[in-house]
Amino acid sequence: MSILDILITIIVVTILVTIVLGVITYVAYKLRLARRPESPRDEEDGAWYFERHVPPGQGTEAG
Amino acid sequence: MKQRSSSLGPLLLVLLVTAGTVAIILWSLNSPDQVRVFLMRLVLISLVIFLGILLIRYFTLLWFGFMQHTERDIEGLDQGEMPPISVIVPAYNEGAVIAAALESLLALDYPTYEIIVVDDGSSDDTLDVATGFEGHEAVPVRVFSTANAGKATALNLGIANARHAFLFCMDSDSTVEPETLRRAIPHMRDESVAAVAGNVKVINRTSLLTRLQALEYIEGLNMPRRAQGFVAAVNIVPGPVGLFRREALAEVGGYETDTFAEDADLTLKLIAAGWKIVYEDQAIAWTQAPDRWLDLIQQRYRWTRGILQAIRKRRGVLVRPVPDFPLWLSAMEMGFEAVVWPMMNVFAHLFFAIVALLFGMGELVLYWWVLLTLLDLGAALVTVSMEEEQLSLVPLAVIYRFFFILFLDVTKTFAAIEELFRFGMGWEKLGRTPIRAAGEGAQ
């Protein structure tokens, strides 16, 4: 087996292994997402509101 | 957007396409010589076309980027000419990193600015850490708290409460260089400029994964942005570092909440309204790159789908270059870089690898691959030099080509297919560790 053949083998195998690893990682990511507990935001349908933060000791609006 | 875990439909689709390609190739092996010769010619033509597109892409980006680098002649402003700026920092569960972000903002070398932090309903100590910065003597710091409604809404709240005509938006997991505002603001002398996109760099270069991302930011993200900057048509003002003209944001209605790439969406809106978007490589933000593979995949998945969502909102423009030519060009370029190119990369590698195995055309594929690697090494050398970055990143271009880009492009391909079929999608917070630069704490 010549050097050229070895290089070709390394490159082809690396390409295929990388793609397979990419697919496996994508599936792992989707599984992690599926097993994630739902956040409160996903469950609520109510209107969002804003609450101005007032630093301690200040009676009026910040700033 | 509601969270709904997607099925493995995209995976099956890709497997089906791959199996079909392999079946055709296997069938051709047992076919008459004429069919085999035809297919081998097809492979050669495919290789040439792929290389052609690749060469055009690289040299266009490098040339435009080089022109932007050498012809940058923005004159600085005198201290008295510098207008006041409102800095807006949206934050969600960034307790581990937001102090570093705010400290870097307080160290900005700029005469007049205020800092507005919008805590997007964090469940950690983000709000407590941020309020600790209120009452600073030299720089007014105001902190707002909202129920969790997403980054775009938090940014809009910050914009609504800002006092100045120029707004600097940044991410709370990033830090900025002291010169950032001073370098970005002179571009606003041109009243047709709506935004200045800055230069995002990776700060936590502590592992091979984050060092590869450091190179990717320089070569893969900043190189196109620099090239776009030459024609004042940057198509994404990045979240960690963007200076905006308030008047322009008001005209287009600020950030929208219906995509996962609010920065890309806003930039396209500004371009559609006729504004220019420029690039300033000396306006630097250091961001924390994901240091776990799944977090990286999650980030790229979200970016790809978000960009596609932003393009989808303007899909009518894609088939109608006139009269919105700048928008058409930006959307096409964005779609090419985010979706078409990664998909081409995956399928070309797969196709050529199978052909090399079955047709004995390995030598051709080897030369093709070596050329790709040399191109990446050359591009890395040029872009790293232009940014006066660490030369030790350049040799990583081999791993970048050999593994990293192809690995990420697989996820981008799946994300594009999912978006095409409108599979459900939701936010998932990336894990955070306190910001740490390369070398710090390495012992």
Interface residues (C-beta under 8 A of the other chain):
Chain A: L4 D5 L7 I8 T9 I11 V12 T14 I15 L16 T18 I19 L21 G22 V23 T25 Y26 V27 A28 Y29 K30 R32 L33 A34 R36 E38 S39 P40 R41 D42 W48 Y49 F50 E51 R52 H53 P55 P56 A62 G63
Chain B: K2 Q3 S5 S6 L8 L11 V14 E114 D119 L127 T131 E134 G135 P140 R142 V143 F144 S145 T146 A147 N148 A149 T153 L157 W293 L294 I297 Q298 Y301 V346 H349 L350 F352 A353 A356 L357 G362 E363 V365 L366 W369 F402 F403 L406 F407 L408 D409 V410 T411 F414 G426 W427 E428
